[in-house]
Amino acid sequence: MKKLITLFSMTILLLILDNSFVPFIAIKGYSPSLLFLFIISYSIINESWEGLWLGVISGLFQDLYFSNIIGINAFANMLSCVIAGFIGINIFKEKILIPVISSFFLSIFKGFTVFVILYCIGISMGIKIIFLNALYNMIVSIPMYKFVYWLCSKEYMQRKWKF
């Protein structure tokens, strides 16, 4: 129960920070997504199934705040978290290089997914923003991954095996 409360409160806190504080650290209008980096890092550490649900819920929160169309961010986050979970199966989670590179490519993947969906429904979006946000996300993912790794090492965040 404590794990669910922690994840829910972190999701809400990072959503609020994404919309209130992060625009102040934007560089030429490009800013990172703390919530997206959190769910990607969490998915890499805890693998696909838990990351999938966290991605859908955080995407729905983003959809409620950002767009008139519900489900775009939820779908893109879900796919990104599943891919991140598969990446997390085959790596040493203590090492930071692969998660940081993965956050860059998954940010591009999410951006293109949202771009294609918006294009199909007739809404235009700049493609340049995808690469610059992904680059910014990659830089910010270094401390975010370290934080999520520390958080997931707490005893109440560990998955218990019951036989």
N, C-alpha and C positions, 0 to 999 in steps of 0.2 A: 504494500500500500504506500509505503514511504517513497518507493521508487516511482510510482505513478504520480504522486504529488510533486516530486522533484522534477520529473520530466514535464509535467503540465505547467508548473510555475516557471521553469526555464524557457519553455516555448512562449508563454505570455510575456515574460520579461524581455526576451530577445525580439519579439514582435514589436513591443513598445519602443525598445532601443532602436530598432531598424527604422521606425517611423518618426522618432523624435530627436535622437542624438546623432545617428549616423549621417544624416544630411549635412550636419555641420563639419564633418570630416571628409566630405566629398572633395574630390580633386577634379575640377572642371566639369562638375555635374555627375561624375561617375563615383559610385559608392559601393561598398561591399554589402553583402547580405549576411548578417550575423546568424540569423535563424537558419538560413540554408547551410551555412558552414557547420552549424551545430548538428543539424540532422545528418549531414554527410559524414561528419566525424563519428557521430554516434552509430551510424549504420556500418561504417568500416570496423569499428570496435566490436559491435554486438551482432553483426551479420544481418542477413536480409529480413527475416520475419519481423523483428522488433523495429527495424528501421523503416519498413514499409508502412506500418501503422503511424509511426511518428511523422513520416513524410506526408501522408494523407491528411492527418489532422493539422499539421502546420501549414500545409498548402491551402486547406479550407480557411484557416485564419487569414492567410495572405489574400485569398480571393475575396473574403468579406471586406477587407480593408481597401484593396486596390482596384478591383475590376467589377464591372457590371455583369460579368459572366462567371458563374460559379463553376469551378472544376478545373480550370486551366492550370493553375499553380498546383493544385492537389494532384493532378495527373502527372505533371512534369516532376514534382517532388517525389512522387511514388516511384516512377521509373528510375530517377536518379538514385534514390535510396536502395532500390533493389540491386542496381549495378554496383553501388558502393559496398553493399553487403557481400556480393560475390567477389569483389576485390579484396575485402577484408578476410575472406576465408584463407587465402593463399599467402598472406604476408605476416611478417613479424610486426605486431601492433606497437611494439616499443619504439620502433624506428619511425621517423617522421617524413622521410623523403617521398615514399610512395603515396601516403595520404595527402600530402601537399600537392603533388603533381596530379593526383586523382581529383582533388577539389577544383583544380584549374580546368581539366577536361570535362568534369561533370557540370561545372558552371556553364561551359560552352554548350554542352548537351542540353541542359535545361533551357538556356537562352534560345537555341535553335528550335527546340520543341515548342516553346511558347510562340516563337516567331512564325513557325509553320501553322500552328493552330489559328493564330490571329490573322495570318494571311488568307487562310481558307475561309474565314468568316468576314473578310473584307476590311480588316483594321490594319493600318500600316504601322511599322515599327522600324527604327533604324537598326541596321545590322552591326554598325561600328560599336554600339553600346555593349553588345554581347562580349566582344573580345576584351574591351577595357575593363568591364566589370569582372570578368573572369580573372584578369591579371591582378586586380585589386583583391579579389577573393583569395587568390593564391597567397598573397602576402599576409593577409589577415588570418589565413588558415593555420599558420604556424603556431601562434599563441592559442588559437581556438582548439586545435587538436590536442595540444598539451593539457588544456583545461579539461576537455572532455575525457581524455585518458585518465587524468587524475580523478575526475568525478566517477567514472565507471570502475575505478579500482576500490571505491568505498564498499564496505561489506554489504550495505543494504541495496546496492545497485547490482550485485552479483546474482547470477542465475543459480538457484539451488537445485541440485539433482535429488529427486526423491524416488526411492525404489520400493 
